[in-house]
Amino acid sequence: MRRATSSFPIDGVASESAIAACDQPDATLWASDYIQDATAPSMYLDEVCRAVTRVRRVPERVAAQHLALTEWDGLKRLTHCAP
């Protein structure tokens, strides 16, 4: 049985053991403080994208400590993460 909300490590070079959480019924990802800019590519955004892909989550929106609720597809277009 898959949990409705799951947490997982971001596990990137810069992640410093950060944890992300995804609520599947609501399709919302909480990315800790790792996404701070929704206008430009960043290593942090790439690491969050790779973590989400690794754990097979499909968020529709993402929020973070320094980021208002934002559409995930728009952010993913800024990444170097595989589709």
N, C-alpha and C positions, 0 to 999 in steps of 0.2 A: 504494500500500500504506500503510495506516494504522499508525503506530508503536504499540507496546503502551504505552509510557510517553511522555507528552508534557509539555513545560513551556511556559508561556505567561505573558505579563504580566497583572497584575491590572488595570492601566490605569485607576484611578479617581482622583478628586481627592485623596484621602488616601493613595493606594497607594505613593507615593514609589518608583516603578519596581519594586515587589515582583514576584516570580515565584511562580507556583503550579505544581504538577505533578500530573498525574493518571495513575494506572496503571489502564488500562482492564480488563485481565484480572481484576484484583483489585477493581476499582471503588472505589479509594481515592484521595482527593484530599489532597494536602499543601498547606496554605494558608499556609506560611511563619509569620509571627507575626501574621497579620491577623485571626484569629478568637480572641478572648480570653474571650468570654462566651457560653455556650450557653443563657442564660436570658432574654436581652433583645435586642430589635432593636438594630442598630448600623450606622453608615455603612460600616464595614469589612466586615461580613457582607454587606451589600447589594452592595458592590463585588466581592467574591469570587463571589457568585451571578451577577452580570452577566457576569463574565469566563468562568465555567463555561458559561453559556448561550451566550455569543458563540462559544466554541470547540467547542460541541456535545458536551460531555462529560456523562455521566450517572453521577455518583458515588453510591455507596450509603453511604459513610462518609467522614468527613473527620478529619484530625488537623492540629494546628498546634503551634507551639512552646509555647503556653500553654493548649492544649486537648487533653485525652485523646481517644482514638478515639471518635467520636460519630456517630450516624446522621445522614446528610445531610438526609433528609426532615424531621426534627425541627427542624433549623436553618433549612431553607428556609422553613418556616412563619413564621419570625420576620422574614423579609425583605420588602422592597417590590419584589421582583424578579418579573418576569412568569413565570407558570407554565410 
